[in-house]
């Protein structure tokens, strides 16, 4: 077959198979074989090529605020307080500039799918949400974005919160979010969950919760997963609910954890641990045996739960680190969760590609297969199992069959 728009030659897409050529036509993968030809060729000489990465949980609107006002106490309560104060002064152009800067980081590090969670509440209003709607259109050729209406400050305890959340749904939110731990009582936590499920039904959208983000699982606000499971099954939302953080699950009795995993699997609930934030904020009150706050994904995967991971926050009160690099987050995750085997390395890659695609419900058009959208990353490593060991340079990032980023390293090598 000839007539490809682009051919990527001698690509490593499986450690156990020969190198292949990837033929791209009309923005899609049209053939994977050997000895393909085209006018436009990228010969990667055995480098690894994978589907582009997916940030399934990230806050662009709150990024890059660490130098504006740091969270010196390093707690979740401190992060919420500081960010709440800053949100009151958010200006559209300023939020837009910071969010653009982070999107450029993501693209340069191989991410071309983003589920953004802008704060949508009475403190920040709809500023961050409207910025995300603009960026969704502005970056459409480089990033597929889903925008979540996210009530960071709670709903029940804050007058006007529900009305702003529903206004975001009317303006075109792709997903309805929830933050049930940020209420004053467990009864209000359950009401919070009820309200966002009601919006999901009304606007026919999926749900994405920040949930059980705390060190004390005895406080039932940080044990909302039981009620979320119950509601998911009752409403027939299996496979359409995602929960992020879930740090309390790293602190509960193993028998209870096993039971929770079984019920999550039955409800088809996805989980997204956020290693950088979860580790940074967790265990601040522990005097000894300080908790990591990062769940081990393997019991969840073994129990039938779909697991991804993501960056969450970048250089702000919640996480003063980061550069929009999912491979760096994966490297942190493998250390924190003791994921060292070759099968663990493959699982990490699956979590930011195939598993995250299930969360965004884009699997029909995503992946390394003929007919899928040609969204690919060429990595400067020769083995799939070495990706998180090397955290290699992203040589090329390709979106819909077109190069949207090229590493300067390629030019430098010509002079060496």
Buried (B, 14 or more C-beta within 10 A) or exposed (E): EEEBBBBBBBBBBEBEEEBBBBBBBEBBBBBBEEEBEBEEBBEBEEBBBBBBBBBBBBBBBBBBBBEEEBBEEEBBEBBBBBBBEBBEEBEEEEBBEBBBBBBBBBBBBBBBBBBBBBBBBBBBBBBBBBBBBEBBEBBEEBBBBBBBBBBBBBBBEBEEBBEBBBBBBEBEBBBBBBBBBBBEEBEBBBBBBBBBBBBBBEBEBBBBBBBBBBBEBEBBBBBBBBBBBBBBBEBEBEBBBBBBBBBBBBBBEEEEBEEBBEBBBBBBBBBBBBBBBBBBBBBBEEEEEEBBBBBBBBBBBEBEBBBBBBBBBBBBBBBBBBBBBBBBBBBBBBBBBEBEEEEBBBBBBBBBBBBBBBBBEBBEEBBBEEEBBBBBBBBBBBBBBBBBBBBBBBBBBBBBBBBBBBBEEBEEEEEE
